[in-house]
Every structure is written in C-alpha cells, then in structure tokens.
C-alpha cells in the first residue's frame, strides 16, 4: 500500500496546505506535486516568487517555508489504481491533529481540492476545531480540467493571502 510523505513544516508555519494523497508521479519522484501538469508549484511560485520557475525541489520547499506554509496530505496510505482521488479505497488518515498540536503556530488550513476536505471531515470533523480559519481551494490536479490556470490562480491567491 503506497504511503504519503512526511510533512513539510517548521515552527514558523502559519498555513497548512493539505492534499489528499500523492499520485503515482509524486510517489515515483518522492516529491509533493511532481506530476508535470499539476499546477500546485506554478500557483505557489506565481503568488510567492513573482512567477519565476522553480530551480529544483529544494527551491520549492524553501519558498514554502520562507512564506510560512506547511504541506502534508490527509491520508497516510491508501489503495488506489492510478492517481484519481475518486479511486481511493482502504485509506488510513495521517495524524493531523497531533501535527497541529505540535505546531501551534498554524492558524489556517487550506485544502487542495474537495477530496482532501472530504477526508479531513471524515476522520477529524470540522476544521474549525483545529484552526481559526480554513479554505477549500480548487484542486491543482490535472484531473480538474474544468478550471483554467488563471481561475485556479485567482482562487488560490485569494485563499493564501486572506
């Protein structure tokens, strides 16, 4: 059963971005959002790095941490053929409440798509029990083709900056 990655977080983190579970490309690369068509990193770099291209994975993580962003997934492991969240079965949640207790500086949770929010609700209840604020953003996955990059960027920028 594939397992999620460790959280990217430090004591300065104020916003926790939660995905669902890494897809096949991310698991192969051992990197968050490694699929070339996923718009997560282009969104982050458009909002926080003047739209420049990331140098490498370490650069991506540095931009997150510089901007007090943390990153993890709602699920620790699951059975899934392919990368679609709709195909997830036999899932096991990450220990998000423990993470939030350890890092009390987190004031907001941002969900990367409705599936992440759904799994958070299923296993932990309302996010308001853990943080002062939360937002459900449009998924940056290439499977979310109903929205343009510009639409996703506007929504994410509003969620990240509010």
C-alpha positions, 0 to 999 in steps of 0.5 A, spaced: 500 500 500 503 506 497 504 511 503 504 519 503 510 523 505 512 526 511 510 533 512 513 539 510 513 544 516 517 548 521 515 552 527 514 558 523 508 555 519 502 559 519 498 555 513 497 548 512 496 546 505 493 539 505 492 534 499 489 528 499 494 523 497 500 523 492 499 520 485 503 515 482 508 521 479 509 524 486 510 517 489 515 515 483 519 522 484 518 522 492 516 529 491 509 533 493 506 535 486 511 532 481 506 530 476 508 535 470 501 538 469 499 539 476 499 546 477 500 546 485 508 549 484 506 554 478 500 557 483 505 557 489 511 560 485 506 565 481 503 568 488 510 567 492 516 568 487 513 573 482 512 567 477 519 565 476 520 557 475 522 553 480 530 551 480 529 544 483 525 541 489 529 544 494 527 551 491 520 549 492 520 547 499 524 553 501 519 558 498 514 554 502 517 555 508 520 562 507 512 564 506 510 560 512 506 554 509 506 547 511 504 541 506 502 534 508 496 530 505 490 527 509 491 520 508 497 516 510 496 510 505 491 508 501 489 503 495 488 506 489 489 504 481 492 510 478 492 517 481 484 519 481 482 521 488 475 518 486 479 511 486 481 511 493 479 505 497 482 502 504 485 509 506 488 510 513 488 518 515 495 521 517 495 524 524 493 531 523 491 533 529 497 531 533 501 535 527 497 541 529 498 540 536 505 540 535 505 546 531 501 551 534 503 556 530 498 554 524 492 558 524 489 556 517 488 550 513 487 550 506 485 544 502 487 542 495 481 540 492 474 537 495 477 530 496 482 532 501 476 536 505 472 530 504 477 526 508 479 531 513 471 531 515 471 524 515 476 522 520 477 529 524 470 533 523 470 540 522 476 544 521 474 549 525 476 545 531 483 545 529 484 552 526 481 559 526 480 559 519 480 554 513 479 554 505 477 549 500 481 551 494 480 548 487 484 542 486 491 543 482 490 536 479 490 535 472 484 531 473 480 538 474 480 540 467 474 544 468 478 550 471 483 554 467 490 556 470 488 563 471 481 561 475 485 556 479 490 562 480 485 567 482 482 562 487 488 560 490 491 567 491 485 569 494 485 563 499 493 564 501 493 571 502 486 572 506 
